[in-house]
Amino acid sequence: MIHTVKNQTNASMISALVRAEALIMYLSAQGVSIKSISLRHAQPVIRIERSAWCERMKAQGLARFDHFGHDRFGRFRQGIWTDESGCRVVWSESVH
């Protein structure tokens, strides 16, 4: 029984990494610089540098934004785009 659960967990991690690889290849072809990759509940989260691709996602209404925290310069905001497989791409919208 324990081995079955481990195998399912391993399979979900492998699936997440394969999906992340495909998305990173797509983003790289779009000229996007990847900063980091992490897994959150077996879902890839890919942090990128803000780029023209981000602006296109915003213009097409495909990105959403989270506001969190603030300092003397204003609020922090990050753009988020989620693909059809559940991979998230995140970038900073803060100008400082």
N, CA, C and O atoms as CSV, one atom per row, in Angstrom:
chain,resi,resn,atom,element,x,y,z
A,1,MET,N,N,0.826,-1.192,0.000
A,1,MET,CA,C,0.000,0.000,0.000
A,1,MET,C,C,0.869,1.254,0.000
A,1,MET,O,O,0.604,2.181,-0.766
A,2,ILE,N,N,1.878,1.303,0.825
A,2,ILE,CA,C,2.745,2.473,0.889
A,2,ILE,C,C,3.468,2.670,-0.434
A,2,ILE,O,O,3.638,3.804,-0.880
A,3,HIS,N,N,3.896,1.580,-1.070
A,3,HIS,CA,C,4.606,1.693,-2.345
A,3,HIS,C,C,3.716,2.299,-3.420
A,3,HIS,O,O,4.196,3.058,-4.262
A,4,THR,N,N,2.433,1.978,-3.405
A,4,THR,CA,C,1.503,2.538,-4.386
A,4,THR,C,C,1.413,4.046,-4.235
A,4,THR,O,O,1.437,4.767,-5.232
A,5,VAL,N,N,1.311,4.531,-3.015
A,5,VAL,CA,C,1.239,5.973,-2.770
A,5,VAL,C,C,2.526,6.651,-3.224
A,5,VAL,O,O,2.480,7.702,-3.864
A,6,LYS,N,N,3.678,6.058,-2.898
A,6,LYS,CA,C,4.957,6.632,-3.329
A,6,LYS,C,C,5.050,6.673,-4.848
A,6,LYS,O,O,5.505,7.667,-5.414
A,7,ASN,N,N,4.625,5.603,-5.512
A,7,ASN,CA,C,4.677,5.561,-6.969
A,7,ASN,C,C,3.784,6.627,-7.584
A,7,ASN,O,O,4.156,7.245,-8.581
A,8,GLN,N,N,2.599,6.853,-6.996
A,8,GLN,CA,C,1.707,7.898,-7.495
A,8,GLN,C,C,2.338,9.269,-7.298
A,8,GLN,O,O,2.259,10.124,-8.180
A,9,THR,N,N,2.962,9.479,-6.151
A,9,THR,CA,C,3.625,10.752,-5.887
A,9,THR,C,C,4.785,10.954,-6.849
A,9,THR,O,O,4.948,12.037,-7.410
A,10,ASN,N,N,5.586,9.924,-7.040
A,10,ASN,CA,C,6.705,10.023,-7.978
A,10,ASN,C,C,6.202,10.304,-9.382
A,10,ASN,O,O,6.780,11.126,-10.093
A,11,ALA,N,N,5.143,9.639,-9.789
A,11,ALA,CA,C,4.585,9.841,-11.126
A,11,ALA,C,C,4.076,11.268,-11.292
A,11,ALA,O,O,4.248,11.864,-12.356
A,12,SER,N,N,3.453,11.821,-10.259
A,12,SER,CA,C,2.953,13.199,-10.364
A,12,SER,C,C,4.108,14.195,-10.439
A,12,SER,O,O,4.004,15.210,-11.128
A,13,MET,N,N,5.197,13.917,-9.744
A,13,MET,CA,C,6.368,14.797,-9.814
A,13,MET,C,C,7.019,14.729,-11.195
A,13,MET,O,O,7.410,15.754,-11.754
A,14,ILE,N,N,7.132,13.531,-11.736
A,14,ILE,CA,C,7.695,13.383,-13.085
A,14,ILE,C,C,6.823,14.108,-14.097
A,14,ILE,O,O,7.334,14.796,-14.981
A,15,SER,N,N,5.517,13.958,-13.971
A,15,SER,CA,C,4.588,14.652,-14.867
A,15,SER,C,C,4.764,16.162,-14.770
A,15,SER,O,O,4.774,16.853,-15.789
A,16,ALA,N,N,4.902,16.675,-13.557
A,16,ALA,CA,C,5.081,18.117,-13.358
A,16,ALA,C,C,6.364,18.599,-14.018
A,16,ALA,O,O,6.380,19.662,-14.640
A,17,LEU,N,N,7.430,17.835,-13.890
A,17,LEU,CA,C,8.707,18.233,-14.488
A,17,LEU,C,C,8.654,18.200,-16.011
A,17,LEU,O,O,9.242,19.059,-16.668
A,18,VAL,N,N,7.964,17.229,-16.574
A,18,VAL,CA,C,7.820,17.153,-18.033
A,18,VAL,C,C,7.013,18.350,-18.538
A,18,VAL,O,O,7.360,18.951,-19.554
A,19,ARG,N,N,5.929,18.695,-17.821
A,19,ARG,CA,C,5.123,19.861,-18.209
A,19,ARG,C,C,5.929,21.143,-18.087
A,19,ARG,O,O,5.834,22.024,-18.942
A,20,ALA,N,N,6.725,21.252,-17.023
A,20,ALA,CA,C,7.567,22.443,-16.843
A,20,ALA,C,C,8.588,22.543,-17.964
A,20,ALA,O,O,8.837,23.633,-18.479
A,21,GLU,N,N,9.179,21.421,-18.346
A,21,GLU,CA,C,10.164,21.432,-19.427
A,21,GLU,C,C,9.545,21.957,-20.723
A,21,GLU,O,O,10.144,22.786,-21.408
A,22,ALA,N,N,8.355,21.476,-21.056
A,22,ALA,CA,C,7.692,21.919,-22.289
A,22,ALA,C,C,7.405,23.417,-22.241
A,22,ALA,O,O,7.596,24.120,-23.234
A,23,LEU,N,N,6.950,23.904,-21.094
A,23,LEU,CA,C,6.642,25.330,-20.963
A,23,LEU,C,C,7.913,26.179,-21.012
A,23,LEU,O,O,7.910,27.257,-21.606
A,24,ILE,N,N,8.982,25.714,-20.404
A,24,ILE,CA,C,10.247,26.452,-20.437
A,24,ILE,C,C,10.786,26.526,-21.867
A,24,ILE,O,O,11.335,27.550,-22.271
A,25,MET,N,N,10.631,25.459,-22.618
A,25,MET,CA,C,11.061,25.485,-24.023
A,25,MET,C,C,10.247,26.520,-24.807
A,25,MET,O,O,10.798,27.262,-25.620
A,26,TYR,N,N,8.936,26.567,-24.558
A,26,TYR,CA,C,8.079,27.557,-25.215
A,26,TYR,C,C,8.498,28.977,-24.825
A,26,TYR,O,O,8.664,29.839,-25.688
A,27,LEU,N,N,8.668,29.215,-23.520
A,27,LEU,CA,C,9.044,30.549,-23.050
A,27,LEU,C,C,10.404,30.963,-23.611
A,27,LEU,O,O,10.590,32.113,-24.007
A,28,SER,N,N,11.341,30.036,-23.644
A,28,SER,CA,C,12.668,30.334,-24.195
A,28,SER,C,C,12.567,30.735,-25.660
A,28,SER,O,O,13.256,31.655,-26.101
A,29,ALA,N,N,11.717,30.052,-26.414
A,29,ALA,CA,C,11.524,30.390,-27.828
A,29,ALA,C,C,10.903,31.775,-27.990
A,29,ALA,O,O,11.065,32.415,-29.029
A,30,GLN,N,N,10.187,32.238,-26.953
A,30,GLN,CA,C,9.579,33.566,-26.969
A,30,GLN,C,C,10.549,34.645,-26.483
A,30,GLN,O,O,10.194,35.823,-26.440
A,31,GLY,N,N,11.764,34.249,-26.118
A,31,GLY,CA,C,12.768,35.199,-25.656
A,31,GLY,C,C,12.670,35.542,-24.182
A,31,GLY,O,O,13.208,36.559,-23.745
A,32,VAL,N,N,11.991,34.707,-23.411
A,32,VAL,CA,C,11.789,34.955,-21.982
A,32,VAL,C,C,12.948,34.355,-21.188
A,32,VAL,O,O,13.369,33.230,-21.457
A,33,SER,N,N,13.467,35.109,-20.205
A,33,SER,CA,C,14.533,34.622,-19.317
A,33,SER,C,C,13.924,33.993,-18.071
A,33,SER,O,O,13.127,34.621,-17.374
A,34,ILE,N,N,14.302,32.761,-17.799
A,34,ILE,CA,C,13.802,32.020,-16.644
A,34,ILE,C,C,14.680,32.346,-15.435
A,34,ILE,O,O,15.906,32.269,-15.514
A,35,LYS,N,N,14.044,32.711,-14.307
A,35,LYS,CA,C,14.783,32.996,-13.076
A,35,LYS,C,C,14.858,31.778,-12.165
A,35,LYS,O,O,15.913,31.488,-11.600
A,36,SER,N,N,13.734,31.058,-12.018
A,36,SER,CA,C,13.724,29.887,-11.147
A,36,SER,C,C,12.504,29.025,-11.448
A,36,SER,O,O,11.547,29.451,-12.095
A,37,ILE,N,N,12.581,27.802,-10.950
A,37,ILE,CA,C,11.486,26.849,-11.099
A,37,ILE,C,C,11.279,26.189,-9.746
A,37,ILE,O,O,12.244,25.814,-9.078
A,38,SER,N,N,10.028,26.047,-9.343
A,38,SER,CA,C,9.722,25.327,-8.112
A,38,SER,C,C,8.439,24.531,-8.324
A,38,SER,O,O,7.706,24.753,-9.287
A,39,LEU,N,N,8.185,23.608,-7.416
A,39,LEU,CA,C,6.948,22.838,-7.455
A,39,LEU,C,C,6.128,23.189,-6.230
A,39,LEU,O,O,6.638,23.206,-5.110
A,40,ARG,N,N,4.868,23.465,-6.449
A,40,ARG,CA,C,3.939,23.750,-5.357
A,40,ARG,C,C,2.775,22.784,-5.513
A,40,ARG,O,O,1.987,22.903,-6.452
A,41,HIS,N,N,2.665,21.838,-4.607
A,41,HIS,CA,C,1.626,20.806,-4.677
A,41,HIS,C,C,1.659,20.097,-6.029
A,41,HIS,O,O,0.621,19.908,-6.664
A,42,ALA,N,N,2.840,19.713,-6.458
A,42,ALA,CA,C,3.082,19.006,-7.725
A,42,ALA,C,C,2.672,19.827,-8.945
A,42,ALA,O,O,2.430,19.265,-10.014
A,43,GLN,N,N,2.592,21.141,-8.800
A,43,GLN,CA,C,2.329,22.034,-9.927
A,43,GLN,C,C,3.539,22.943,-10.099
A,43,GLN,O,O,3.965,23.585,-9.139
A,44,PRO,N,N,4.097,23.010,-11.298
A,44,PRO,CA,C,5.264,23.865,-11.526
A,44,PRO,C,C,4.933,25.355,-11.408
A,44,PRO,O,O,3.886,25.814,-11.865
A,45,VAL,N,N,5.840,26.084,-10.791
A,45,VAL,CA,C,5.783,27.546,-10.736
A,45,VAL,C,C,7.104,28.033,-11.320
A,45,VAL,O,O,8.176,27.742,-10.790
A,46,ILE,N,N,7.013,28.776,-12.416
A,46,ILE,CA,C,8.195,29.240,-13.136
A,46,ILE,C,C,8.276,30.751,-12.987
A,46,ILE,O,O,7.390,31.472,-13.446
A,47,ARG,N,N,9.331,31.230,-12.349
A,47,ARG,CA,C,9.539,32.673,-12.192
A,47,ARG,C,C,10.381,33.162,-13.356
A,47,ARG,O,O,11.391,32.554,-13.708
A,48,ILE,N,N,9.949,34.274,-13.952
A,48,ILE,CA,C,10.632,34.797,-15.130
A,48,ILE,C,C,10.943,36.274,-14.948
A,48,ILE,O,O,10.395,36.941,-14.071
A,49,GLU,N,N,11.838,36.768,-15.800
A,49,GLU,CA,C,12.095,38.201,-15.882
A,49,GLU,C,C,10.936,38.840,-16.647
A,49,GLU,O,O,10.407,38.247,-17.587
A,50,ARG,N,N,10.552,40.020,-16.253
A,50,ARG,CA,C,9.509,40.743,-16.976
A,50,ARG,C,C,9.999,41.000,-18.400
A,50,ARG,O,O,11.155,41.370,-18.609
A,51,SER,N,N,9.108,40.802,-19.384
A,51,SER,CA,C,9.517,40.890,-20.782
A,51,SER,C,C,8.340,41.299,-21.663
A,51,SER,O,O,7.233,41.537,-21.181
A,52,ALA,N,N,8.606,41.375,-22.963
A,52,ALA,CA,C,7.556,41.691,-23.931
A,52,ALA,C,C,6.464,40.620,-23.905
A,52,ALA,O,O,5.294,40.922,-24.139
A,53,TRP,N,N,6.840,39.379,-23.623
A,53,TRP,CA,C,5.849,38.308,-23.532
A,53,TRP,C,C,4.835,38.618,-22.427
A,53,TRP,O,O,3.635,38.406,-22.602
A,54,CYS,N,N,5.319,39.115,-21.300
A,54,CYS,CA,C,4.434,39.488,-20.190
A,54,CYS,C,C,3.457,40.572,-20.635
A,54,CYS,O,O,2.267,40.518,-20.322
A,55,GLU,N,N,3.966,41.540,-21.358
A,55,GLU,CA,C,3.107,42.624,-21.848
A,55,GLU,C,C,2.037,42.084,-22.790
A,55,GLU,O,O,0.898,42.549,-22.754
A,56,ARG,N,N,2.382,41.111,-23.634
A,56,ARG,CA,C,1.389,40.500,-24.533
A,56,ARG,C,C,0.321,39.768,-23.737
A,56,ARG,O,O,-0.863,39.855,-24.063
A,57,MET,N,N,0.724,39.050,-22.701
A,57,MET,CA,C,-0.251,38.330,-21.876
A,57,MET,C,C,-1.206,39.314,-21.201
A,57,MET,O,O,-2.404,39.053,-21.092
A,58,LYS,N,N,-0.665,40.444,-20.750
A,58,LYS,CA,C,-1.511,41.480,-20.140
A,58,LYS,C,C,-2.460,42.072,-21.171
A,58,LYS,O,O,-3.653,42.217,-20.904
A,59,ALA,N,N,-1.940,42.418,-22.352
A,59,ALA,CA,C,-2.751,43.049,-23.393
A,59,ALA,C,C,-3.878,42.126,-23.862
A,59,ALA,O,O,-4.959,42.596,-24.214
A,60,GLN,N,N,-3.629,40.824,-23.869
A,60,GLN,CA,C,-4.633,39.854,-24.303
A,60,GLN,C,C,-5.589,39.466,-23.177
A,60,GLN,O,O,-6.516,38.684,-23.388
A,61,GLY,N,N,-5.362,40.012,-21.984
A,61,GLY,CA,C,-6.224,39.706,-20.845
A,61,GLY,C,C,-6.024,38.303,-20.291
A,61,GLY,O,O,-6.912,37.768,-19.628
A,62,LEU,N,N,-4.871,37.703,-20.554
A,62,LEU,CA,C,-4.600,36.338,-20.109
A,62,LEU,C,C,-3.867,36.273,-18.776
A,62,LEU,O,O,-3.788,35.208,-18.164
A,63,ALA,N,N,-3.337,37.390,-18.324
A,63,ALA,CA,C,-2.604,37.428,-17.051
A,63,ALA,C,C,-3.512,37.987,-15.963
A,63,ALA,O,O,-4.390,38.810,-16.221
A,64,ARG,N,N,-3.280,37.523,-14.751
A,64,ARG,CA,C,-3.956,38.126,-13.596
A,64,ARG,C,C,-2.870,38.686,-12.688
A,64,ARG,O,O,-1.683,38.422,-12.883
A,65,PHE,N,N,-3.283,39.451,-11.707
A,65,PHE,CA,C,-2.306,40.119,-10.859
A,65,PHE,C,C,-2.639,39.921,-9.392
A,65,PHE,O,O,-3.801,39.967,-8.989
A,66,ASP,N,N,-1.607,39.700,-8.608
A,66,ASP,CA,C,-1.725,39.626,-7.156
A,66,ASP,C,C,-1.015,40.834,-6.575
A,66,ASP,O,O,0.094,41.170,-6.989
A,67,HIS,N,N,-1.653,41.483,-5.619
A,67,HIS,CA,C,-1.039,42.592,-4.891
A,67,HIS,C,C,-0.669,42.068,-3.511
A,67,HIS,O,O,-1.473,41.415,-2.846
A,68,PHE,N,N,0.523,42.355,-3.101
A,68,PHE,CA,C,0.956,41.903,-1.781
A,68,PHE,C,C,1.978,42.881,-1.239
A,68,PHE,O,O,2.899,43.283,-1.950
A,69,GLY,N,N,1.823,43.256,-0.012
A,69,GLY,CA,C,2.788,44.121,0.655
A,69,GLY,C,C,2.935,45.495,0.032
A,69,GLY,O,O,2.393,45.777,-1.037
A,70,HIS,N,N,3.678,46.340,0.722
A,70,HIS,CA,C,3.984,47.674,0.212
A,70,HIS,C,C,5.154,48.239,1.012
A,70,HIS,O,O,5.482,47.767,2.101
A,71,ASP,N,N,5.759,49.252,0.441
A,71,ASP,CA,C,6.807,49.983,1.138
A,71,ASP,C,C,6.648,51.455,0.783
A,71,ASP,O,O,5.598,51.856,0.280
A,72,ARG,N,N,7.654,52.251,1.030
A,72,ARG,CA,C,7.519,53.688,0.794
A,72,ARG,C,C,7.353,54.026,-0.683
A,72,ARG,O,O,6.953,55.141,-1.017
A,73,PHE,N,N,7.655,53.075,-1.577
A,73,PHE,CA,C,7.522,53.312,-3.012
A,73,PHE,C,C,6.164,52.878,-3.555
A,73,PHE,O,O,5.826,53.199,-4.694
A,74,GLY,N,N,5.396,52.165,-2.772
A,74,GLY,CA,C,4.084,51.703,-3.229
A,74,GLY,C,C,3.879,50.219,-2.974
A,74,GLY,O,O,4.623,49.589,-2.222
A,75,ARG,N,N,2.848,49.674,-3.620
A,75,ARG,CA,C,2.484,48.271,-3.443
A,75,ARG,C,C,3.291,47.374,-4.367
A,75,ARG,O,O,3.730,47.788,-5.440
A,76,PHE,N,N,3.473,46.142,-3.929
A,76,PHE,CA,C,4.127,45.136,-4.757
A,76,PHE,C,C,3.051,44.400,-5.545
A,76,PHE,O,O,1.982,44.093,-5.019
A,77,ARG,N,N,3.344,44.123,-6.804
A,77,ARG,CA,C,2.388,43.429,-7.656
A,77,ARG,C,C,3.136,42.418,-8.517
A,77,ARG,O,O,4.237,42.690,-8.996
A,78,GLN,N,N,2.533,41.260,-8.706
A,78,GLN,CA,C,3.134,40.285,-9.604
A,78,GLN,C,C,2.103,39.803,-10.608
A,78,GLN,O,O,0.924,39.642,-10.293
A,79,GLY,N,N,2.580,39.576,-11.830
A,79,GLY,CA,C,1.737,39.024,-12.879
A,79,GLY,C,C,1.783,37.511,-12.818
A,79,GLY,O,O,2.809,36.916,-12.489
A,80,ILE,N,N,0.650,36.895,-13.143
A,80,ILE,CA,C,0.561,35.437,-13.115
A,80,ILE,C,C,-0.198,34.968,-14.350
A,80,ILE,O,O,-1.274,35.476,-14.663
A,81,TRP,N,N,0.371,34.002,-15.039
A,81,TRP,CA,C,-0.294,33.353,-16.160
A,81,TRP,C,C,-0.249,31.862,-15.897
A,81,TRP,O,O,0.802,31.324,-15.549
A,82,THR,N,N,-1.378,31.188,-16.060
A,82,THR,CA,C,-1.455,29.749,-15.849
A,82,THR,C,C,-1.811,29.077,-17.164
A,82,THR,O,O,-2.789,29.446,-17.815
A,83,ASP,N,N,-1.008,28.084,-17.553
A,83,ASP,CA,C,-1.312,27.384,-18.805
A,83,ASP,C,C,-2.376,26.317,-18.567
A,83,ASP,O,O,-2.806,26.095,-17.435
A,84,GLU,N,N,-2.795,25.661,-19.645
A,84,GLU,CA,C,-3.887,24.688,-19.561
A,84,GLU,C,C,-3.540,23.453,-18.735
A,84,GLU,O,O,-4.441,22.731,-18.310
A,85,SER,N,N,-2.264,23.197,-18.501
A,85,SER,CA,C,-1.876,22.030,-17.703
A,85,SER,C,C,-1.704,22.363,-16.219
A,85,SER,O,O,-1.427,21.473,-15.415
A,86,GLY,N,N,-1.864,23.627,-15.854
A,86,GLY,CA,C,-1.742,24.021,-14.455
A,86,GLY,C,C,-0.408,24.633,-14.073
A,86,GLY,O,O,-0.226,25.035,-12.924
A,87,CYS,N,N,0.535,24.715,-15.012
A,87,CYS,CA,C,1.820,25.368,-14.734
A,87,CYS,C,C,1.592,26.872,-14.598
A,87,CYS,O,O,0.872,27.476,-15.393
A,88,ARG,N,N,2.213,27.468,-13.580
A,88,ARG,CA,C,2.096,28.915,-13.394
A,88,ARG,C,C,3.392,29.602,-13.772
A,88,ARG,O,O,4.485,29.126,-13.466
A,89,VAL,N,N,3.244,30.736,-14.448
A,89,VAL,CA,C,4.378,31.590,-14.782
A,89,VAL,C,C,4.166,32.888,-14.016
A,89,VAL,O,O,3.104,33.502,-14.111
A,90,VAL,N,N,5.177,33.306,-13.254
A,90,VAL,CA,C,5.054,34.458,-12.362
A,90,VAL,C,C,6.176,35.443,-12.656
A,90,VAL,O,O,7.317,35.043,-12.887
A,91,TRP,N,N,5.844,36.749,-12.647
A,91,TRP,CA,C,6.856,37.790,-12.834
A,91,TRP,C,C,6.499,38.996,-11.982
A,91,TRP,O,O,5.334,39.215,-11.652
A,92,SER,N,N,7.508,39.770,-11.631
A,92,SER,CA,C,7.312,40.967,-10.823
A,92,SER,C,C,6.826,42.106,-11.703
A,92,SER,O,O,7.352,42.331,-12.793
A,93,GLU,N,N,5.828,42.816,-11.228
A,93,GLU,CA,C,5.329,44.011,-11.900
A,93,GLU,C,C,5.806,45.268,-11.183
A,93,GLU,O,O,5.517,46.381,-11.622
A,94,SER,N,N,6.529,45.095,-10.091
A,94,SER,CA,C,7.021,46.242,-9.335
A,94,SER,C,C,8.132,46.922,-10.114
A,94,SER,O,O,8.959,46.256,-10.737
A,95,VAL,N,N,8.154,48.241,-10.080
A,95,VAL,CA,C,9.170,48.981,-10.829
A,95,VAL,C,C,10.417,49.235,-9.998
A,95,VAL,O,O,11.379,49.809,-10.509
A,96,HIS,N,N,10.434,48.834,-8.756
A,96,HIS,CA,C,11.603,49.045,-7.898
A,96,HIS,C,C,12.176,47.737,-7.434
A,96,HIS,O,O,13.165,47.722,-6.702
